[in-house]
Amino acid sequence: MTNQKHVPVMLDRIVDLLAPALADGGVLVDCTTGHGGHTEAVLERIPGSRVIGIDRDTYALGIAGERLTRFGDRWTGVHAVYDEILDVVEGQGLDEVQAVLFDLGVSSMQLDQRERGFAYAEDAPLDMRMDATRGQTAADVLNTYSAADLTRILRDYGEEKFAKKIAYAVVNRRAKVPFTTSGPLVELLYAEIPAPARRTGGHPAKRTFQALRMEVNDELGALRTALPDSLEAVGIGGRVVVESYHSLEDRITKRAFTEATKLDVPHDMPIVPPEAEPSFRLLTRGAEQANEAEIEENPRAASVRLRAVERTKRRTNLPKSTPGATR
């Protein structure tokens, strides 16, 4: 666990943001437990705090459990997707929690497991499921989606300039031989992406693999539900902190936080009545980024965007969210 690539991004800043909410024995829901780096730091540095660790990856929960066993009942692991946060909190017998943390995207631990199919460095099964117990695989997506749908996910999730060209090449190739492993897909991408484009922007398979992973795990759909539910889960003084690594994730986060912190009164009203005050306040000015020193130590930090809010008013008794809703 000492390898640099396993160092959580902006760890000190995250703990600083969470500490005021957790200082008096508060409960944090770590929605993306992974190998437990953020949770370990919180439990070590904030005496009396407790963490409910959510992860859809059963392997990750097992690793985290071994790492965090020394904290006893201060840590509880739950196999769930983060859009189930309200059910998880209720299942732990709680009406509210004091903080929620999201560290989005794929972890280095998942990339290291060849059989999971997240990485493109070697030929491996095209799986990419964060929860290996359910759902479609990346191979299923490649072998069944229409050219139009493949184009959409490559363009929207991968920001791939050659999305349409790649999508039609995938459809033509699978008509002869279905995709099962990553090697043939990487070969196809090298063939379809022009040489000048391959020389910039990193590995030519990076964007396609990212898009497939986000589609397989419905990452944006889950986030659209999880964010408003996380806002509903925290009590007064409670904080929600989100680390995003993709522009679409950050856009969804920004929109949810903007809705939660905006004044719903005419801009020229001289006095704002208390009932019109927003329920949350921003803790970050825009999206914070990692500094040069951290990026040098941990290259994954280069793309991080950090946003955080704090609840300032009592929660409302609203029903659970629907995707895209805000509270």
Residue pairs with C-beta under 8 A, 6 or more apart in sequence:
1 35
1 37
1 67
4 297
4 298
5 108
5 298
5 300
6 35
6 37
6 108
6 109
7 37
7 297
7 298
8 14
8 37
8 38
8 41
8 103
9 103
9 243
9 290
9 294
9 298
9 300
9 301
9 304
10 243
10 288
10 290
10 294
10 301
10 304
10 306
11 37
11 38
11 41
13 288
13 306
14 38
14 41
14 101
14 241
14 243
14 306
15 41
15 42
15 45
15 46
17 239
17 241
17 283
17 308
18 28
18 42
18 46
18 99
18 101
18 239
18 241
19 45
19 46
20 237
20 239
21 28
21 98
21 99
21 234
21 237
21 238
21 239
21 310
22 28
22 42
22 46
22 48
22 49
22 98
22 99
23 46
23 48
23 49
24 48
25 48
25 49
25 50
26 49
26 50
26 97
26 98
26 99
26 238
27 49
27 50
27 51
27 52
27 94
27 97
27 98
27 99
28 39
28 42
28 49
28 50
28 51
28 52
28 97
28 98
28 99
28 100
28 101
29 51
29 52
29 54
29 85
29 88
29 89
29 97
29 99
29 100
29 101
29 230
29 233
30 38
30 39
30 42
30 51
30 52
30 53
30 54
30 101
31 54
31 82
31 85
31 100
31 101
31 102
31 226
31 230
32 54
32 55
32 82
32 101
32 102
32 103
32 104
33 39
33 53
33 54
33 55
33 60
33 61
33 64
33 77
34 55
34 57
34 60
34 64
34 103
34 107
34 109
35 60
35 63
35 64
35 67
35 107
35 109
36 53
36 63
36 64
36 67
36 68
38 101
38 103
39 51
39 53
39 64
39 68
39 75
40 67
40 68
42 49
42 51
43 49
43 51
43 68
43 71
43 74
43 75
49 74
50 73
50 74
50 75
50 76
51 74
51 75
51 76
52 76
52 78
52 88
52 89
52 92
52 97
53 61
53 64
53 68
53 75
53 76
53 77
53 78
54 78
54 80
54 81
54 82
54 84
54 85
54 88
55 61
55 64
55 77
55 78
55 79
55 80
56 79
56 80
56 81
56 82
56 130
56 131
56 217
57 110
57 130
57 131
57 132
58 79
58 131
58 132
58 133
59 113
59 132
60 107
60 109
60 110
61 77
61 79
63 109
64 77
65 77
68 75
68 77
76 92
78 88
78 91
78 92
80 87
80 88
81 131
81 222
82 102
82 222
82 223
82 226
82 230
83 221
83 222
83 223
83 225
83 226
83 229
85 100
85 226
85 229
85 230
85 233
86 229
86 232
86 233
86 320
89 96
89 97
89 233
95 235
96 233
96 234
96 235
96 238
96 315
97 233
97 234
97 235
97 238
98 234
98 235
98 237
98 238
98 239
99 234
99 238
99 239
99 240
99 241
100 230
100 233
100 234
100 238
100 239
100 240
100 241
101 240
101 241
101 242
102 223
102 226
102 227
102 230
102 240
102 241
102 242
102 243
103 243
104 219
104 223
104 242
104 243
104 244
104 245
104 246
104 249
105 244
105 245
105 246
105 249
106 118
106 130
106 213
108 300
110 116
110 118
110 130
111 118
111 119
112 119
114 122
114 124
115 124
115 125
115 127
116 124
116 127
116 128
116 129
116 132
117 124
117 125
117 126
117 127
117 128
117 137
117 138
117 181
117 182
118 128
118 209
118 213
119 182
119 209
120 182
120 185
120 186
120 203
120 205
120 206
120 209
122 182
122 183
123 181
123 182
123 183
124 181
124 182
125 137
125 139
125 180
125 181
125 182
126 137
126 138
126 139
126 142
126 179
126 180
126 181
126 182
126 185
126 212
127 137
127 138
127 139
128 137
128 138
128 209
128 212
128 213
128 216
128 217
129 135
129 136
129 137
129 216
129 217
130 217
131 217
135 216
135 217
136 216
137 216
138 212
138 213
138 216
139 178
139 179
139 180
141 150
141 153
141 212
141 215
141 216
142 150
142 170
142 174
142 179
142 185
142 212
143 174
143 178
143 179
145 153
146 171
147 164
147 167
147 168
147 170
147 171
148 167
150 163
150 166
150 167
150 170
150 171
151 163
151 164
151 167
152 163
153 211
153 212
153 214
153 215
154 160
154 163
154 166
154 167
154 207
154 208
154 211
155 163
155 164
156 211
156 248
157 210
157 211
157 214
157 215
157 220
157 246
157 248
158 207
158 208
158 209
158 210
158 211
159 207
159 247
160 166
160 207
160 208
160 211
161 197
162 192
162 193
162 194
162 197
165 192
166 188
166 189
166 192
166 193
166 208
169 188
169 191
169 192
170 179
170 185
170 188
173 179
173 184
173 188
177 184
179 185
182 205
182 209
185 205
185 208
186 205
189 204
189 205
189 208
190 198
190 204
193 204
197 204
198 204
201 207
210 246
213 219
214 220
214 246
219 249
220 248
220 249
220 252
221 323
223 249
223 252
223 253
224 252
224 323
224 324
225 321
225 322
225 323
225 325
227 240
227 242
227 252
227 253
227 256
227 326
228 256
228 321
228 325
228 326
228 327
229 320
229 321
229 327
230 240
231 240
231 256
231 260
231 279
231 280
231 309
231 311
231 326
231 327
232 315
232 318
232 320
232 321
232 327
234 240
234 311
234 315
235 311
235 315
236 311
236 312
236 313
236 314
237 310
237 311
238 310
238 311
239 283
239 308
239 309
239 310
239 311
240 308
240 309
241 306
241 307
241 308
242 253
242 306
242 307
242 308
243 304
243 305
243 306
244 250
244 253
244 287
244 304
244 305
244 306
244 307
245 300
245 303
245 304
245 305
246 303
250 287
250 305
250 307
253 305
253 307
254 287
254 307
255 326
256 326
257 280
257 282
257 307
257 309
259 326
260 278
260 279
260 280
260 309
260 326
260 327
261 278
261 280
261 281
261 282
261 309
262 278
263 272
263 276
263 277
263 278
264 276
264 278
265 272
265 273
265 276
277 312
277 313
278 312
278 313
279 311
279 312
279 313
279 314
279 315
279 316
280 309
280 310
280 311
280 312
281 309
281 310
281 312
282 307
282 308
282 309
283 308
283 309
283 310
284 306
284 307
284 308
287 305
287 306
287 307
288 305
288 306
288 307
289 304
289 305
289 306
290 298
290 301
290 302
290 304
294 301
295 301
295 302
316 327
318 327
321 327
